[in-house]
């Protein structure tokens, strides 16, 4: 079908080329077709018309004037026609000079102008016919779209929607804070107000969809616009930042739904690539829990630094298999090894360490779900505490350079066994560092958006099912970070590690979970409490109202990175800890869950079950 269209257009151009030269002669000699001069040059043209036609068609083909996309013709295509017309007529002029058989100079100029009218007119008529036909078919039944941002990206979005009429969406208004643009038309769409006018304009013009087209704007500015736009009942979409659009151009496929991340207003993390490269490039790197949310992202980012070997270790084969295939697909030359093993299995861990000899370990393997661990506290201790002890001792024995453990804000003044287990892990790291040549550090942060089992995927699933969205308490707040951001900071902290530190990531402002639920409902195009109900179900076992990032006695030290801080060591007696862990092991084998929890309190004095604190403690 495309070949037929191309052939027909080629034939039509051959006719138009000759018409333009005949008309040029007609105009040049003022319509006197019986005059001697007209007759002389017309006869000369008939001697050469085949060569002229072939020369011009070859140039038209070279400049790709036969691509069947003219229903989307725009300024770029117009410029292509202008360039092609000038070059093709210059080629005909050169041919005439070589044959020493010239037309009057004005003929070449007139032929160029007429080519623009005739050749360009035919092509742009495709777009006119398509647009009119589409409008007749839609009969006005389209989605009304508001564009926020009257710059280049906004103009391109408007053009894309006009080109893709099958999307049945029509840009009807532009919002821009530049007062000079107010009342102007951009690609035929009026600028009707500033960001503060978004709600009123959306109501007045019955807007269905709002697209934020400001790829160069800061995260804080985007957050502010989203906050305003979400007060409407419109579907919200956004053009990603320019760093996400490789070629700097905007098309329909770039436009995505506004995510909850856009509401955080957090700027992109800046890391010291040179410092990171120095300890990851050409090194053997092991990631435990490598198939999980944090572990898999660690693998992705480590792979970018060309390690000598990257080892994925996980007990769950499906996740490990997925990240293995993804990395092999994206990094053809990556030396990758995937091992299925449990960190609880001391002999297996020692065997892996002896054979693979990792130089850097990122320890992300852990049981993390608070309610599940409250029901199975022995499993939390066996996996988190003794799994970490196995890894740390193996790292010490086999001379690992750096050991970076992923911790959690739930380790601070814990009210659940999961948090207490992670606090013991921090104590293992800090105490073994004092007797080892390995640099042991922990990195502590809050919730990551979209991680397995986190609140965001749960809310999205509940919204998809029509609700209700369940929130444990009206006042519950949490710190949030995106997975890539958290992992970048973990890797940066590893580069800064000297041993014994607990690095604390700046999580920004805490977010109220109830507000998060409302925002997600609105971003999904629904009205909270009207379309999707919200139910308060009460705090779960071991859950706090507020999470904390710092123990009172830890203090805080700034680093050269504005989002990474250091809490000073609070426990360094390795022998005393090993003795306590020996008793803990006996209780796991012979004691009850309650006896286990009571003994954990002697190791972690701050551990108080169901202590729903109302203070955040020391904040960053």
N, C-alpha and C positions, 0 to 999 in steps of 0.2 A: 504493500500500500504506500509506504514511504517512497519507494522507487518510482511509482507512478506519479506521485505528487511532484517529485524532483524533475522528472522528464517533462511534465506539462509546464512547469515553471521555466525550465530551460528553453523550451520551444517558444513560450510567451516572451521571454527576454530577447530571443533572436528577432522576433517581430518588432518589439519595442525599440531595439537598437537601431533598426533601419528606419523606423518611424521618426526617431529623434533626429537622425541625419537629414532626412527629407524635409522635416519641419524646419530644421536649422537653415537649409537652403532657401526654403520658402520665406522665412523671416528675414534672412540676410538680403534677399533680392526683392523684399517688400511685396511678395505675392505675385510678382510678374513672371508667371510660369512660361510665358511665350517668348520672353526676352532671350537674347542671344547668350548672355552671361549665365543665366539660370540653366539653359539647355546644355551649355558647354560643361558646367560643373556637375549637372545631373548625370550626363553621360559618363563623365569621369568617375562618379560614384558607382554607377552600375558596373564599371570595370573592376572595382575594388571591394564591393560590398561583402563578398564572401570572406575575404581575408580580414576585413574590419570586424565582421561578425564573429569570426573564429577567435581573433585576438582578444576581443572583449569578453567572450564567453569563457575562455581559458582563465582570464584574470578574475572573473566572477566566481569561477569554481575554486580558484586558489584562495580567495577571501571568504569562502564558505557561505556564499549567499543562497545556498540551496538546502540549508538545514531546515527541516519541517517544523520550526518552532515560532513561525511568524505571528501566531495568535497571541504570543507574549511579547511582541516587539516593543522596544523601549528606546531610550536615548542612545544606549550603547549600539543597538542595531542601526539606528539612524546614522550615527557616526561612521559605522562600517560601510553603509551605502555611499556616504559622502566620499570617504577615502577611496573606495573601489571605483567610483565614477571618475574621480580626478585621475587616478593612476591608469585606468583603462583608456581614457581619452588621450593621456600623455603618451601611452604606448602606440595608439593609432597615429599620433603626430610624428612619433619617431619612425614609424613604418613609412609614412608619407615622405619624410625627409630622406630616408634611405632610398626610396624609389624615385626621388626627385620629381614628385608629382603632388604638389601641395594644393590644399584647399585654402581659401582665405582664412586668416587666423581667427576671425570671429566665429567661423563655423565650429571650431574645436571648443570654443568657450560656450557657444549656444548648445552644442551637443551635450556638454557636461551638465549644464543646467537642466536640460530636458530629460536627461537620464535620471537626475535626482527626482524630478516630478513623476516620470512614468514608472521607472524601476522601483523607486521608493513607494510611490502611490499604490502600486499593485500589492506590495508586501504589507503595507500598513492597513490596507483594506481587509486583510485576513483578521486583524485584531478588531477592527470596527465591527465586522460581521459577527465575530465570535461574541463580543461584548453585548451587542444588541440582542443577539439570539439568546444568550444566557439570561439577560434581564427579562426577556419575554417569557422564557420558561419558568424563571423563579417567580415572576409576577409580584415582585416586592416581598416575597416570603423569605427573608434572610435574617441572619443574626446581625444586630447592630454592634459595632466594635468601637471602643474608645482607645486611642493611642496616647499613652503618657510619654512625652518626649518628642519634641519637634525637630530633632537633629537628623543627621544622616541615617541613623538606624531606624528612626520613626518613618522617614520618607521611604526607606527601602521596604519596611513592613507593609506600608500602604500599597506600594507598587506590587509586592508579592501577592497581596490579597486580590488586587484588581486583575492580576494575571491568572490567578487560580480561582476562577469564578465557580468552579465545581464545589468549593468549600462552603459556598452559600453564606459568606460573611462579608459585610460591607463596612469599612471604616467610615464613620460619620462625624467624628469629632477628635480634635487633638488638644491635649493639655500640655502646656509648657509654662515654666515660671518666668521666661524672658518676656517682659512686658512689651518689647518692641515687636514681638511676633504676634501679639494679640490681634485678631481680626484678619490675619493673613491666611492665604490658602497654600497648603503644601500638598502637591499632587492632587489638587482639587478638593482637599478636605480642610475645613476651617479650623483655626486655632481659637478655642472658645473660652479659655480660662487658665488659671493656675491650679496647682495641686489642691489648694483649699476648696476649689470649686468642683472637685470630682464628684462628691455625693449629689450636689444639686444638678449638675449636668447629666449624671447617670439617670437620675429620676426624670428630668425633663425630656430627655431624648430616648428614654426607655432602652438604655444600653444593656446588652446581654453579656458582653465580654469586655474586660479591660486588659490591654496588653501594655506592660511597662517596657518601653524600648529605650533604655538608658544604659547601654553596656559599659560605659566609662564611669558611671556614677559609683560613689563609695557604698559599701555595705550599709553604713549608717543611713545614708540618704534613701537607699532602696527600702530599708526597714520602715522609714518614716512614711514613704508613699504607700507601701503595703498596708500599714496601719490605717491610713486614711481610706484606701480603696476597699479594705475588707468590711468597712461599715456599710457598704452597698451590698446588694444581693447578687452582684455580677460575678461571673466566673473570672478568676484572676490568672493571667499568664504573664510570662516574662521572657525577654530576650537575654540570654546569658551574657556574662562579662566577655569582653573581647578576647581574653586569654583562653576562653573556651571555644571561640570561633576562629579557627586557625587562619582562614583566608581573609578575615576582616569583613566579610560580607554576611548579610543576614538573609536567610530564606526560611520558608515555612517550617522546615524540619528543625531549625534552631530553636524555635519558640516552644517553651515548655510551661507546664503548670507551675505556679508559685508554690514553693515548698516551705515547710516550717523553718528550714534553715535560713530562708530569706527574712524571716521575722526576728532572728537572733541579732542581726546587725553587726556580726563579727567580721572584721577585716581579714583578708587572706594572711596566713601565717608566713613570716619571712624566716628562712633558715639559712645557716651558713653552710652552703654546699661544699665548700673546700674542707671545712672542718669535719663534716660528715663523711666525705669521700675518704679522708685519711684513715678512718678506722673500719670502713666497710669494703672499699674497693680492693679486689684481689685477696679477700679474706674468706675463711670458711665461716658461714653464719648459720646458726641453728635457731629456728623459731618453734617454740612449743605451743600447742594449741593453734598451729598454723592454719587450720581450716576454719577457725572461728571468725567473728566479726573483726576484732582487733588483730588477731594473728594473721588473717589473710591479707589485710591491708598492710601490715608490716612486711609480709612477703612481697607484695606488689612494689612497695617503695624501696625495699632493699634491692630488689632485682634491677632497679634503675641505676644502681651504683656499681654494677659489674662485679659482683662478688666472685671469688675463686670457686666457691660452691655454696649453694643455698639448700639447706636441709629443712624440709617441712616435717614436723613431728606432731601426730595427732592420734587419738584413740578412735575417733569417728571417721571411718574410711570414706564416706560419701562426701563430706566437706573437703577432706584432704584431696580426694580425686578431682573435685571441681576446681580448686585453686591450682592444682598441678596442671590441669589441661589449659586453664586460662593463661598461666605463665608461659607454658611451652608455646602457646599460640602467639603470644605477644613478644616473647624474647627467644628467638630461634637459637641463639648461641648460648643460652643460659645453662650452666652446669647445675642441674636440679636433681635432688634426691628426695623422695617422699617415704617416710617411715611410719608405720603403724605401731604405736607403742603407748603404754600407760606410764605416766610419771610416777605412779605408785610402785611400779615394778623396779626395784632397786638394781637387781642384777641386769635387767634389760637396759636400763639407763647407763650403767657402767660399761656394758658391752658396746653401746653406741658411742659413748665418749672415747673409749679406747680405739675404736675402729675409725671414726670420722674425724676426731681431733678438732672440734670446732674452736674457733678463736673468739667469736662473739656469740653470746646467747641472749635472745629476747624471750623471756618466760611469760607467755600469755595464757598458758593452760590453767584453768581453774573452774570449779563449780561456783556459779555466781548468783543463781536465783534465790533470793532471800526466803520466800515462803517454802520452797522445796527443801532448802537446807534446814529450816526450822523443824521440818518433819523428819529429816534424816541427818541429824547433827554429826553422827560418826563418819558419814560419807564426806561431809565438808572438811572435817579434820584430816581424814585419811588422804584425801586428794589434795587439798590446798596446802596443808601444813607439811605432811610427811612427803608428799610429792615434791614440794619446794625444797625440803631438806635433802632429799635424794639428789636432786639436780644440783643444788649448791655444793654439796660435798663432792659430787662427781666433777663439777667444774673446778673446784679447788685441787682435787687429786690430779686432773689431767691438764692443768695449767692454762685454763681459759683466760683470755685477757680481760674481757668485760662481760659482766652478767647483769642484764637489765630486767628487773621484774616489774610486771604491770600490777599496780595496787589500785585501791579504790578509796573514795572519800568515806565509804562505810566502815573503813578501818579506824576512823577517828571517833573516839567515845562510842564504841559499837553498842547497838541494842539488839543485835542478832548474831547468831553463831557464824554466819558467813563473814560479816564484818570482823568479828573477833578472830576468825581463822586467818584473815588477810593481815590483821595486825600482828599476829604471831609470825606470819611470813616476813613482814617487815623487820621484826626483831631478829629472825634468822639471818636475814641479809646484812643487817647492821653489825651483828655480833661476829659472824664468820669473816667479815671483811677485815677485822682486826688481827686475825691469825693467818690470813691468806695473801698470796701475791696477786690474786684475781681482784679486780675492781668490782665490788658488788654494790649495786644501787637499786633503789625502787623509785617508780614514778607513780604518783598518786593523782588521780583526777576523778571527776564525777561521771554522770551518764553521757553516753554517746548516742547521738541521734541515729535511729535505724538499726542499732545492733540487735542481734538475736535476742528475743524476749523482752526488749525494751518497750516503753510505753507507746512510742509512736506507731510501730507496726500493729500493736494491739488495738489502738484507737482506730487506725485505718480499716482494720478488718471489721470492727464493730460498726463503723460508718457504712461500709459496703453492705453489711447485713441489715441496715436500716435502724441500728441502735438497739438498746440504749448504749451510750458510751459510759463506762463505769469509772468513777474517780473515788479514791479511798477517803479523801477528806477535803473540805473546802479550802483549807489553809496549807496543804502540802506544797512545798516548793522543792525544786531540784536545780542543780547546775547542769548545763548541757554544753556539748561540744560536738562538732561533726567528727566522724570516724577519721577521715584523712587528716584533719587538723590535729586531733589527739595524737595520731601516729607520727606525724611530722615532728611534733614536740617531744615525743618519746625518743625518737632517733636523735634529735638535737641534744636532749638531756644525756643520752648515752655518750655523745661526743664530748660533753663537758665533764663527764664523771671522773672523779679522782678516787672514789671508793668511800662507801659508808653513808652517802647522802640519801635522803628521801627528797626527791624533786617533786615539787608541787606546782601543778599547772594552773595558770590564771584562767578560771572558767567563765569570767565575765559576770554579768548580773544573773542572780538566780531567777528561775521562771516558775510562776505558780501553775501547777498541773491543771487546775480547773480552767485557767485562761488558755493553756495549751490545747485542751480539749475543744474549747469554743472556737479557737483559731482554726484548728484542723477541720472542724465541721464547716465553718464559713469558706475555707479554701477549697472544700469539696463541693461548694455550690449550694449548701443547705443553711437553714437558719437554726441555731441552737435552741432547744426546748420547743421549737415549733415543728420542724421537719425531723430532727433527731433529738430524742430525749437524752438527758444526762442524769445518771443516778449516783448518789453518794452512798458507797457501800461499807464504809468504815475501814480504819487502818488494819492492815494485815499483820499477822504475828511478826514481831521483830522490826516493824517499820517505824521510822521516825517522821515527824512533821518536817524537820529541817535536817539536811545533811551538812557536815562540817568538813573543812579541808585541812585543819590544823589543830593539833593538840595544844592546850594552853602552855605546856612546858617546853614545847619545841622551839618557839621563837621562829623568826623567819629572816632569811638573808636573800637579798636580791642577787641576780646574776646579770651577765651582759645581755641576756635575752629578756625582753620586757614581759614575756608571758611565762617565764620559768623562774621559780623561787626554790630555795633550799630550806628545809626544816632541819635543825641541828639534831645529831644523834641523841637518843634518850635511853638506849639499851645496848650495852657492848659486852656483857658477860656471857660468852659462848658456852663455857662449861656448865654454868648454872642453868642456862636454857636447855642444854642437852639433857640434864638431869630431870628437869620438869617435863620435857617431851617423853622421856622414858616412862614416867608415871602416867602420862596421858595415853601412851600406847597400851599400857596395862588396862586402863579403864575402858578403852575401845574394845579390847578383847574380852573383858570380864564384867564391866560395869554397865550401868543403865545410862540412858540419854541424859537424865537429870544429873547424875553423878558427873558425867562428862562436862556438862555446862557449868556446874559448880566449880570443878577444878580449873576450867578455862579461865574463870574469874580470878583465880589466884595468879595466873600468868599475865592476864590482861585486866588489871584492877579497874580500868575505866569501863569494862563491859558490864552493862546493866540491862537486863532483859526488859523489853517493852517500856523503856524510859523515853517517853515522847517529849523531847526537849523543845523549849520554845525560844532558845537563843542559838544563834548561828556560831557563837564563839568568835574566834579571831578570823576575820575575812580578809581576802586579798584586796 
